[in-house]
């Protein structure tokens, strides 16, 4: 079981990050590197939840089916429902708060429960380099949201 925690700031209000995170259109791939278009499938969606499969070619092809929940202001939780690497009890949790100057602070906590040999290998690798990898990925997402205006 592995955990990664990263955070970064952006020059936009918290609602803008939450809106980008919960937009499952074709534009998603431009903002979130771990959500490549060929894997994206929305199974169902409501006003504050979505059932979505996402993935990328990283690590030989990783996909996860999530239950997104953004019913609490400033929080988006992605609960893993199914995956080829990580299982029940795994999640991504974003906390997005005002930074006091009109921008946002985004804190991300990722918790993994590996369920396969690939998952155990990736969990080990992410224990070593995950913080750096996810920090860079979060900063890239924030920069892309800022550039989108």
C-alpha positions in Angstrom: 0.0 0.0 0.0 1.4 3.3 -1.0 0.5 6.9 -0.4 1.6 10.1 -2.2 0.8 13.6 -1.1 1.6 16.7 -3.3 0.3 20.2 -3.5 0.6 23.3 -5.7 -1.0 26.7 -6.1 -2.8 28.2 -9.1 -3.9 31.6 -10.2 -7.6 30.8 -10.4 -10.4 30.3 -8.0 -11.0 26.8 -6.5 -14.2 26.4 -8.4 -12.3 26.5 -11.7 -10.0 23.6 -10.7 -13.0 21.5 -9.6 -14.9 22.3 -12.8 -11.9 21.2 -14.9 -11.4 18.0 -12.8 -15.1 17.1 -13.3 -15.3 17.9 -17.0 -15.2 14.6 -18.9 -15.2 16.0 -22.4 -12.5 15.4 -25.0 -10.6 18.4 -23.6 -9.7 16.4 -20.5 -6.6 14.8 -22.0 -5.1 18.3 -22.4 -5.3 19.0 -18.7 -4.8 15.6 -17.1 -1.9 13.5 -18.4 -3.3 10.3 -16.7 -6.5 10.5 -18.6 -5.8 9.7 -22.2 -8.7 9.8 -24.7 -8.6 6.1 -25.7 -9.3 5.0 -22.2 -11.9 7.6 -21.2 -15.5 6.3 -20.8 -18.2 7.9 -18.8 -20.6 5.2 -17.5 -23.0 7.5 -15.6 -23.1 11.0 -14.2 -25.2 13.2 -11.9 -24.9 16.7 -10.6 -22.1 15.9 -8.1 -20.9 12.5 -9.1 -19.6 10.5 -12.1 -18.7 6.9 -12.8 -15.7 7.1 -15.2 -13.0 4.8 -16.6 -9.7 6.5 -17.2 -6.2 5.5 -18.0 -3.0 6.0 -19.9 -0.3 4.1 -21.7 2.1 4.7 -18.7 3.5 1.6 -17.1 2.4 -0.6 -20.0 -1.3 0.6 -19.9 -3.0 1.4 -16.6 -6.7 2.0 -16.3 -9.0 2.6 -13.3 -12.7 2.9 -13.0 -13.6 5.6 -10.5 -16.6 6.9 -8.7 -16.0 10.7 -8.6 -17.8 12.6 -5.8 -17.7 16.4 -5.6 -20.6 16.8 -3.3 -18.5 18.6 -0.7 -17.3 22.1 -1.6 -13.6 22.2 -2.4 -13.2 18.4 -2.3 -13.2 15.8 -5.1 -12.7 12.2 -4.2 -12.1 9.5 -6.8 -12.8 6.1 -5.3 -11.4 3.1 -7.3 -14.2 0.7 -8.3 -12.1 -1.5 -10.7 -8.6 -1.4 -12.2 -6.0 -3.5 -13.8 -3.5 -2.5 -11.1 -5.1 -1.1 -7.9 -8.2 -2.2 -6.1 -10.9 -1.4 -3.6 -9.8 1.0 -0.9 -7.6 2.9 -3.4 -8.5 6.6 -4.0 -7.4 10.0 -5.2 -8.5 12.9 -3.0 -8.2 16.6 -4.1 -8.7 19.4 -1.6 -8.9 22.8 -3.3 -8.9 25.9 -1.1 -8.5 29.6 -1.6 -4.9 30.8 -1.1 -5.9 34.2 0.2 -4.8 36.1 -2.9 -7.6 35.1 -5.4 -5.9 31.9 -6.3 -6.1 28.3 -5.1 -4.1 25.7 -3.2 -4.6 22.2 -4.5 -3.6 19.3 -2.2 -3.7 15.8 -3.7 -3.6 12.6 -1.7 -3.3 9.3 -3.6 -3.7 6.0 -1.8 -3.0 2.7 -3.6 -3.9 -0.9 -2.8 -2.1 -3.0 -5.5 -4.1 -6.0 -6.7 -1.8 -7.5 -9.3 1.8 -8.2 -10.0 1.9 -5.0 -12.2 0.2 -3.1 -9.4 2.7 -4.3 -6.8 5.6 -3.3 -9.2 4.0 0.1 -9.9 3.4 0.7 -6.2 7.0 0.0 -5.4 8.1 2.3 -8.2 5.7 5.1 -7.1 7.1 4.8 -3.5 10.4 5.8 -5.0 9.5 8.4 -7.6 5.8 9.0 -7.1 6.0 12.2 -5.2 8.2 13.8 -8.0 6.0 12.3 -10.8 2.7 13.4 -9.3 4.0 16.8 -8.3 5.2 17.5 -11.8 1.8 16.2 -13.2 -0.2 18.4 -10.8 1.9 21.5 -11.7 1.4 20.7 -15.4 -2.4 20.5 -14.9 -2.4 23.8 -13.0 -0.3 25.5 -15.7 -2.7 24.2 -18.4 -5.7 25.5 -16.6 -4.1 28.9 -16.1 -3.1 29.0 -19.8 -6.7 28.2 -20.8 -7.7 31.5 -19.3 
